[in-house]
Amino acid sequence: MKIFKTILNTIPRPLLIKASYWVRPVISWYLKGDTYTDPIDGKSFRKLLPYGYGKQRENALSPSTLSLERHRLMWLFLRDETSFFTSKEKLKVLHIAPEQCFLDLFRSQKNLDYMTSDLESPIADVKADICDLPFKNNEFDVVFCNHVLEHIPDDTKAMQELYRVLKPGGFGIFQIPQDLSKEKTFEDNSITNRKKRAEIFGQYDHVRVYGKDYFDKLRAIGFKVDEVDYTKKIAPEKLERFCLMKGEILPVCYK
C-alpha cells in the first residue's frame, strides 16, 4: 500500500486521468463493500483510497468517481441546498480546472449549458488563463473554481475575472486549501526550494496558504460571500460514511 501511495502522487496528471478510465473499475471492484459510500454515484466500499502530499489522509479518494472529501461535500450542498440540478431554466455554467468526478455528471445534466476551462488540463473545453478569461462580462449563471487560486501568483486578478464573467444574481463556489488557525494569508516568494515549499504551503506549486481573510478578499472584489459550514447540517454517521471533513467551509459567492 505504501508503494501505491507513492506512485499515485507522482504520476503526471494527464497520464493519471487517462489511466483512471480503465484502472477505476478494477479498484472499485476490489474495494467493494458497505462501510463507506460515495454520495456522488452511490457506490459503497469497504475502504477508500489514501490521498495527499506528505502525510496522507486515509479513506480520502473514492475509487469510483475519484472524488475527494471536498468534492463530495460540494456535491451534497449543490444537490440539497440549491436548484443546480433541478432548475427549470437552463443554467450557463463555467467550471475552471474541472474535476474529473464532476465532468460527466455535469455534462449529462440537460438543464446545464456546461463549459470547462483551464490552461493545461487535457479534459477542459477551452484553454485559457484564469487571469484573462476569453468570456463576455456577466456571461455565466454559475462559476466553479476549486483549488486553483492557491496556484495563481496574481489571485486578485483571477478573482476579478471570476467576478466579471459571473452574472448578477449568479453564484460561484471557490474552494481553496485553507488554514483556519491563521488570521492572515501567508506567502513568501523568496522560498524557492521545492521540498521547503511543499512543507510550508502544502504543495511545492502552491504560492500561498490562505487564512481566515480569504473570505474578506473575495468580498473586496465585490462578491457577497457566505461561509458555509455545511457539515453542521449532515448527521455525524453520514459524515463518517461519506468520508467528509468536519468543519470544512464552502465559500459560496454571489454577485
N, C-alpha and C positions, 0 to 999 in steps of 0.2 A: 504493500500500500504506500510506503514511503517513496518508492521509486515512481509509482504512478502519480503521486502528488507533484514530484519534481518535474516530470515530463509534462503534465497538464499545464503548468505555469510557465514553461519555456517554449512551447510550440508557438510559432508565429500565428497571429490572429487569422489571416486569410486561410492558412492551411488547416487550422483548428476548425474553422467554420465549415470548410469542405469535408473534412474527415468526420465531423459530427453527424452528418446525414446518414452515414452507414454504421457509425460506432454507437450512436444513441440507442437504436433498437436492441442491440446486443446487451449493452449495460443495463438498460431498463428491464429486460427480461431477467438478467442475473440478479438484480437487486429487488425484484418484485416482492411485495409483502403488504402488510397492513398497519405498520407503525406510523408512517408519515405519509402525507398526501400533498401533492402539488395542486393547489386550487385552480391553476390556470387550465389544466387539462383533466383534472380529476383523478389522475393515476396515483396509485399508492405503492409504497416501497418499504422494505424493512430498514433501509437507511438511505440517506442521500450522500452525495459525494462531498469530500472536503474541498475547500477553496480558500485562496488568499495568498498574499505575498508575505514572506517571513512566517510568522505564526499563523497557521491555517485554522479556519473555522470548520469544525465538524458539522456534518449534515447541513451544508450550505447550498450546494449546487444540485438542482433537480436533474436526474439523468434523462428525463423525457423531454422537457422543454428547454433545459439549460438555464432556467431561471434561478436567480439568487434571492435572498431574503427581501431586498428592496423591490425587486420586480413583482414578487408575489403580493407584497403589501400594496403596491401601486395598483395592481390588477384588482384586488379586493375593493379598494377605495373607488376606482372607476366603476366597477360593477354595482356596488351597493349604495354609493353616495352621489353619483352623477347620472346624467342621461346619455353618457358617451356611447353606450351600446344600444340604447333604446330610442334615441332622438328620431322623431318623425321627419324632421328637416335634415337634409344632408349636411354633415359637418366636414369642412375642409381642414385637414389635419397635416401638420408638418412635424416630422419626427427626425430630430438631429441625432446622428450616430445611433441608428436604430438597433435595438436589442433583438437578437435572434428569437428570443422566447415570445416576442410580440408580433414579429413581422407577418407571418402567415395569418395569425388571428386577426390582426387589424386589417390586412388586405382583403380578407374574406367578408368583412362587415359591409353589407350593402348600404348602410346609412353613412359610410365614411368615404370621403374623397381623400385618399391617403397617399402622402408623398414623403419620401425619405431623403435625407441629405447628409453628406459627410465629405470630408476632404480626402479620406483614404479608404473607408470601408468598402469592401467588394460587394456588399449587398445593398448599398444606397442607390437611389434613383438618380440623384443629382449630386455631382461632385462640386462642392462649394466650401469656401472659408466661412466659418460662423461669424467672423468679424466683417464680412462683406457678402451678405446673402443676396442671391440674384432673384429676389422676390419683391413684389409690389408692397407698398405700405398697406397695412390693415387687410392682409390677404387671408389669414387663417383664423378659424374659429378656435382651434386647439393647437398648442405647440408643446412638444415634449423635448426636453434636453437634459438627459440624466448622466451624471458622472462624466461630464465634458468640461465644464468651466474650470475645474482644478488643473486642467492641462493647458489652458489658454493664458498666455502672458498678459494680454490686454482684456481681462474679463469684463471690464466696464464697457468696452466697445461691443463685446459679444452680447452682453445683457441689453444694450441699447438696440442692437439688431433684433433680438428676440421680441423686444417691446414694439419695435417699428412694424414688424410683419404680423403681429397679433391684432385681430380685430377688436375694436371697443366692445366690451361685453364678453369677450372670449376669455379663456383661461389656459394656463400652462402649468406644467409640473417640471421643476428644475432641481432634481436631486443632486446632491454632492456628498462626498465623504466629509463628515463634519465632526469636530471635537467640541462637544457642548460644554466641556470643562474650561474652554478658552473663551474669554470675552471678546478678544480681538483675533482676526485672521493673521496668520504668520506666513511670511515669505522672505526668502533670502537668496538672491541670485548669485551671491558670492560662493555658495556651496555648490561645487561642481562635481565632486566625486559621486559616482552613481550609487555606490553602496551607502554612503553617508546620506544622500538624498532619499534613498529608499527607507532608511532608518527614521529620518525626520519627517518626511512627507507621506510615507506610506507606500509610495512607488517612486522609482527614480525619475519618471517622466511627469510627476506632479510638480507644479510650481508653487503651491501654497497649501496650507492646512487651514480650512475655513473654521472660524469660531462662531459664536452667537451673533456676531454683527453681520453675518451673511444676509440675513433677512432684511436688515436695515439698508444694506447696499442695494438690494433689489427694490426696496421702497424708494430709494433716492433716484432710481431710474424712472420711476413713475408707477410701478406696479402696486396694487393692493395685495398684500401678502397675508395669507392665513397659514400659521404654523400648526399644521395638523398632526397631532399625535393619534393617529388612527388606531394604534394598538390598544388604546384605552377602551375602544368600543368592541374589541374582539375578546371573546371568552378565553381565559387562561389555557384551557385544554386545546382550543383551536390555535392559539399562538404556538403551542408546542407541536401540535400535529402538522401545521403548515410551515414550521421552522422559520418563524419570524423573529425579528429583533425587537424586544420590548423597549418602548421609548423612542423608537426611530421616528424622526419628524419628516413629514411630507411638506415641502414648500409649494403650496398651491397659490399661483399668482394670477391676478385678474387685471384686465385693462378696462 
